[in-house]
């Protein structure tokens, strides 16, 4: 019985992917100043900002989030006609 208690749990292996993008020097200064004031890092700030996108759609995206051919509608004609 003591053998079962002494066994360590296996650590889960994670795969990481690198994502890069460019910022202007003004954008970078802005992020650095914000992070300094909030005592955080740029990576933590960016991950927190996009958290809802990186945590909800790992396996499947709901059908209503897909774009259709006529996605852009500048005016709602039904609303104009009813006025």
N, C-alpha and C positions, 0 to 999 in steps of 0.2 A: 504494500500500500504506500509506503514512503517513496518508492520509485516514481509513482504517478505525481506526487506533489513536487518533487524536485525537478521535473522536466520543465524546460523553458518553452514558452510559446514561440512558435516560429514567427519571425518578423515578415510582414507582408512586403513583397517586392513591388515597388512603384516604378512605372515608366514615366519619364519626364520628357517633355518636348520644349524646345526653345522657340520663343516667339519674339521677333524683333520688329521695332518700328522706330522711325526717326521723329525727333522733336526739334523745333527751332530753339535757338539759344534762349529766347524769351520764355518759351514754354517750359524749358528745363529749369531756368532760374525760378520761375513761378512754383514749380513742383518742389524744388529744393527748399525754398522759403516756407512753403506750406508745411512740408514734412518737418522742418526744423521747429516750427511753431507748435506742431501737434505731437512732436517727439515720436515720429514714426519713420519708416523708410519709404522710398518711392515704390519699391516692389509691393510692399504691404498696402500702400495707398491704391495702387492700380488694381491689385487683386480684389481688394474690398469693393472697389468701384464697379468691377465687372462680375462680382460674385453671383448675381442672379442669372447671368448668362452661362457661367461655367459650371454651375451646380445642378441645373434643372433639366438639361437636355442631353445628357450623356448617352442615352439609349434611343430616344425617340423624340421627335419634335411634333407637337400637336398640329393637326391639319390646318387649323385656322391661322397659324403663323406663317404658312407658306405664301409667297407672293403669287398673284394670278396675273394674267396678261394685262388686264385693265385695272391694275392696282391704283394708279394715280388718277384721282378724281378731284379736279380743282373746284368744281361746283356741284352741289347736290341739287339736281334738276327737280326732284320731287319736292324739295323744300321751297324752291323758287316758285314752282307752279301752285303750291298750296297757299302762298302768301297773297 
